[in-house]
Amino acid sequence: MTSTTSKQSDVFHLIQEHIWLKCKKDNKAYTPPTYEQDGFIHATKDPSMLIDVGNHFYKSDPSSYLLLRIATALLDVPIKYEAAAPVGDTEAHTAKPEVLFPHIYGPLNLTSITKEYSVARSDDGTFLSINGLDN
């Protein structure tokens, strides 16, 4: 199942902090490490799902993470709402199989980011909360 968006809302993307800081420093659009394998940038429309998504896909990665708020109206590339999909070699998160997820088909332009949030994690990598996120 697929649907397109009219580019009128915000979506969210978890990102390794060091990758995001390099993109901003170099003033370059962002693509995640799994972009070639996946073919798009994974995002989430519902912020209440982000902790589960982080723990499913990224718990074993010890990197510091940020959450990006993306204004879809400011994207330079298409976005489609589709069924959950694997991230790299990690199987899709299927807690809610009826939910469609925003997939961004191209590099994420820096000007589409309206806010950055820090992510709190425990020593074992568990995602605990997103600081300042007002659903």
Salt bridges, closest charged atoms under 4 A:
ASP10 OD2 - ARG69 NH1 3.12
ASP26 OD2 - LYS22 NZ 2.56
ASP38 OD2 - HIS42 NE2 3.00
GLU82 OE1 - HIS103 ND1 2.63
GLU116 OE2 - LYS24 NZ 2.77
ASP124 OD2 - LYS59 NZ 3.97
ASP134 OD1 - ARG69 NH2 3.53
